[in-house]
Amino acid sequence: MSATTVKKIAIIATSTRTPRVGPSVAAWVHDVLQQNKDKNNNDNNSTIELHQLSVADFNLPVFDEPVLPANVPSRASFTHEHSKRWSSAIAQHDGYVLVIPEYNYGVAGGTKNAIDYLYNEWIGKPVLVVSYGVQGGKGASRQLSEILEGMKLKVVPTRPNLAFKGGLGPDAFAAMNEGRLGEETKAEWEAGDAKEQVLRGFAELRELL
């Protein structure tokens, strides 16, 4: 009888702002996937573990290592503890769900910085990009997908864009100013296409594991 293979997926909130709604958005994505991750799984010998990470918890400054990420670990080693912690957290996962904000129509600096810290820990692995923002973060999603593909990650075709209910209204201001995810926005995501998009993207990620 074959042993069960465990695949670890990191759901990563990439926003580093204070306040920030990213962890709440990532938690919603986690709950959706946790409740549905075993549905339509045709591989009885594999199981999925979902882990939540937040870039802000690693306190990454603008890249400050004296070595190139592509040289780690074969020709060099990181020198700072924040780099070592971030490298270890990413390396131990088999795939990723990146939950990203859109700032000024593009990828947030903190998101790009965290990705640029590493190279070999990422390459060859599947990634689902989930963006959020007033209009769903489509610009940031498109930019980041191009970056990740250039870094040799396997970006799944479906990229959910989670928009706050009402556009630039009460829920968007609550997210930006208080770091609070509005109940009406969550209800709309649950009842609408957003949830199905997240599940479809995750199914695509599973196929690439």
Buried (B, 14 or more C-beta within 10 A) or exposed (E): EEEEEEBBBBBBBBBBBEEBBBBBBBBBBBEBBEEBBEEEEEEEEBEBEBEBBBBBEBEBEEEEBEEEBEEBEEEBEBEBEBBEBBBEBBBEBBBBBBBBBBBEEBBBEBBBBBBBBBBBBBEEBBBBBBBBBBBBBBBBBBBBBEBBEEBEBBBBEBBBBBBBBBEEBEBBBBBBEEBBBBEBBBEBBEEEEBBEBBBBBBBBBBEBB
